Amino acid sequence: MSELKLNEVSKIATAGLPSTNADTDTKLRRTGIDPERLSVVQLGLRPNLTGVPSWLWRLLFGMALWLLTLLLEPVLAQLSPYLQAVTKLLVGLVILVAACEILVSATERLAARFQWNHYIAGTLAEILSTTPELVVIAFVVPVSPTMAFTIAVVTIYNNALVFSLYSYFLPKDKQGKFLMPLPITEAGTQVLIGGGAMGLILGLVMLTLNSAPESKNSFSVADLIFISLILLAIFSGYMYTLITSYAKEETEVRENLSMSEKDIEQRLEIVYANVKPSSFGLIAALFVVGIFGSFIGGHEISGFASIMLQDIDIDPILTALVLALFAGMSEYVILWQSHRKREYGIALANAFGGITQVMFLVLPFTLLYIALYQGFINPAHVELPLEFSTSNIFLLLFLFPTFYTLSSLLEEDHTLGILDTTIMTSIFLFLIVLLVSYGGASS
């Protein structure tokens, strides 16, 4: 397919229509549908010229490095702990990023075989892309439950900051606005409000109980399970709202444009133009390889965390920050690539999903696993139960101003200007300074 043809396909897929004419926009706007907000995207990346996906080379390179470190383990053990930690971090990240891309590619190929609509396929791919993060958390919990919790929450702040900074670079109209996709301005705004309220409630309860003499000052297993179920319930409602809202919008578009079965089929073909046809065997193999890569990469990163905490005795907050920053590197790369191709909808969905999915999927998974570890595996762990410490209280309380600011700015399709970006950056940096300076203070 020629470069011109690819650009045409991308434009059509973004518009969400298999064909356009002068009356298309008018027909849609008469029924209250803004064609510029139709959240149809083109899944997959353009086929590699060599026929070999780039993630395969990165995975092979990462696995080769991993095998090399196993062979040279006696030699590496004699090196400085800093070099050991950096080696494990780099090897783990190379494998994890490749594993994440493999899992997303497998999901897209599966969606293409079943001809799922673009939104369901994209949503599942985004959810599955959190697998490497979940694996990292699973390996870090036995090393340090506190740091696992810190990584999960700090990742929310990292992704909120990235979303804020990226919003500043979106193309704006004369009023300084960019038409945000409906999933972000409607259900997304609501879920931000819910996340901020949950953080505020938990933080205030912890602060109150911690300040009262002879009161409860740590999470029990039942507490962690209850909080996790509440967060997962919100996430389930969020997913249901997104999918049903899209289904309603899709039906209205088809009816108003009198789309035939052929038009609908062509629309799906455009969405999956970059996804190679694959057998179920190949798709299953990709899932296995992706999960295996996530397992190996997560194990290496947990080794980095163990060295930083035990051998080097680095502040756990700083260690968590490093891990959270590098763990989201693949997301930031996808964001940049989508922006360069002017696929702003994909970029925004990726950036916003990094906030909602970590808050309502990764965080409850972390709490559930800590509850399992605390209740049945190692109740005597020195960091269990999780205390209502200064750092944990700060982490949860600061979710409210962060989410409140984001939801307020998104309500009117307002993209962040220099003042907004400065405010969000200041909130994040203020939190980091407080955590690093006082996070280790006694409860």
C-alpha positions, 0 to 999 in steps of 0.5 A: 500500500502506498504512503498516500493510500496509508495517509488516506486510510488513517484520515478515514479511520480517524473520521470514523467513516468509510466514505465522506461527502459534503453532507456527512457532517451536516447530517451528523450535526443535525442529530447532535453528533460531532463528527470530530469527536467520533472515537474511531481509531486505526489499530496496529502499527504500519507493517515493518519494511523487513516484515519483522516487527521491531518488538521481536528484535527488542525481545530477543535482545533483552532475552540475550542480555538476561541469559548473559547475566545468568552466565556471568552471575558470579562475575556480576556478584563482585561488582558494585551494588549500584552496577548490579541494580542498574543492570537488572533494571535495564534488562528488565525494562527492555524485556517488559516493554517488548512484552507489553507490545507483544500482548497488545499485538496479540489482542489486536490480532484476536480482535481482527479475527473476531471483527470486534469494533475498534473501541472494544478492541482498543479498550481490551488492548489498553487493559492488557497493556497493564500486565507488565505492571501487574507482574512487577507489582507481584514480584515487588510485594514480597520484597517490600509491600510498602514500596509496591503500594507506593509504586502503584500510587506514584504511577498515577501521579506520573501519568497525570503529569504526562497527561497534563503536559501532553494536553498543553501541546495539543492543537487548539482553536482560537478559544484555546480549546481542543475537542476532547473525545467523549469518553474522556469528557463524560465517563472519564471526568466522572471516574476522575471525580470518583478517584479523587473522592476515594483518595480523600476519604481514605487519606482523611480516615487514616489521618484521623485514626492515626492521630487518636491515641490507642486507635487503629493505625494500619490496614487489616486484610479485610480493609485491603480487600474491601477497598480493592473491591470498591475500586474494581466496582468503579472500574467495571462501571466505567468500562460498562459506560464506555462500551454502552455509550459507544454502542449508542453512538455507533448505532446513531451514526449508522442510522443517520448515514444509512450505512449498508452492511458493506459500508460497515464491513469496510469501516472495520477493514479500515480499522484493522488495515495495519493488523496482519491476519493471524491464526489462532495458534500464532495468537496463542503463541504471542500471548504465551511469549508476552506473559513469559516476557512479563514474568522475566522482566518483572523478576529482574525489576524486583531484583533491582528493588531488592538491591536498592532497598537492602544492599544500598539502603536507598530511600524507598520513595525514590526507588519507587519513583524510579521504577514508576517512571521507567515502568511507564516508558512504553506508554510515553513512547506510544504517546509520542509516536501517536502525536507525531502521526497526528493521531491525537485520539489514540494519544489521548486515550493512551495518556488518560488510560494511564491514569484511570487504569492504574487507579482502578485496576493496578492499585486494587490488584496491588492491595489484593495481592498485599492482602493475600500475602499478609493473610496467607503467605507471610504475615510476619513480614516486617512491613506488614500490615501497611501502616497509616504512615505519613507517606501513605497518607500524603499519597492518598490525600494528594489524589483529590487535588490532582484529580479535581484539577484534571476533571475541572479542566476537562469539563469545558474541553479546555486544554491546559495552558502554561498556567495549568501545566505549571499548577499540575507540575507544582502539585506533583513536585510538591508531593514528591518533596514532601514524601522524600523529606517526611515520608520516612517520619514516624506515624 
